Amino acid sequence: MYRNYFLLIVTLFVAGTSSAQDVHFTQFFNSPLTTDPSNTGNFDGDWRIASNYRSQWKQIDRPYLTQSLSFDRQIYLFNENLSAGGIIINDRSAGTLKVMKFLASVGYHKKLNKLKISGGIQGGYVSKQIVPPDETFHDQFNWNTGYFDKTLPNNEASLQESLGYIDLNIGGAVQYKLKKNILNFSAAFFHINFPNESFTGNFTLKPKKLFTASFEHPLNDKFSVQPSAMVAELAKAHETLAGVIGKYKLAGTSPSFLEGGIFWRTGIKRESDGGQVYLGYGLKSYKVGLSYDLNTSTLHTATSYRGGFEVSFIYTALNTRLKKTEVPCERY
């Protein structure tokens, strides 16, 4: 009986916030095109494929599942570094709300001595659908049995089961190299065209602001540390994810490394809701990342402190473009 009431609360929460849900990956540093459009082509290589998978709250019968697949590549025009790419996102919330995103992006990158500046624009089509087999509403909850009854009227006269809209995002990033240290900062703004995304009427989606920062510091030739943070804000919802990653270069003929880290998630005017552990491995052009969330919010009574499991995969093709090298020589 209590389990049924809990599912009722979760379903009502999804229905009430479906117009404000957005893609969420703990490994924001391994999901370039969902974090900032300026990440399009912002890497050392010819082209890149990135894939992410996240399963959250599996213990409540209807988990949140998010999948993404992206591709981006460099484009050199008149000796300027341009880039282009695209991403497909499939998101399923509690088995009820299905979201598909098809986004294309372009970027521009400029190096100025120790400084690298990047900018990007992203846009495409978003499709949202209420999945019919799981479609129930709060007026269809039978308080006598503790279950939803689809035979009861839902009293939703203006309800749509699907909708679509155009979505526009922009972003910029700065990288600064100081000796062997690397400082990165990015700022992205999503939904800047204020799309209407409501199943029952008019609801204008406000822009989401997302900021990231990291500082890579080598301790020696083998080991380096990288404190990182992400701050996101959408309407009155806030999220801060901060932590540190340690990276160790492995010995061998092929370049490889092992990295691991811990993160903590919190928000403004609310309690912290979870910690994350991360483990990554890289070999030549490949990189794989695994992470797991430990839920410490009030939902832990139903999830037994278990949160989300996440996997990332990145392949970066080697850079075939010749780099300019200055050879010092005396003048005569």
Secondary structure, 3 states (H helix, E strand, C coil): CHHHHHHHHHHHHHHHHHHHCCCCCCCHHHCHHHHCHHHCCCCCCCEEEEEEEEEECHHHCCCEEEEEEEEEEEEEECCEEEEEEEEEEEEEECCCEEEEEEEEEEEEEEEECCEEEEEEEEEEEEEEEECHHHCCCHHHEECCCCEECCCCCCCCCCCCCEEEEEEEEEEEEEEEEECCEEEEEEEEEECCCCCECCCCCCCECCCEEEEEEEEEEECCCCEEEEEEEEEEEECCEEEEEEEEEEEEECCCCCCEEEEEEEEEEEECCEEEEEEEEEEEEEECCEEEEEEEEEECCCCHHHHCCEEEEEEEEEEECCCCCCCCCCCCCCCC
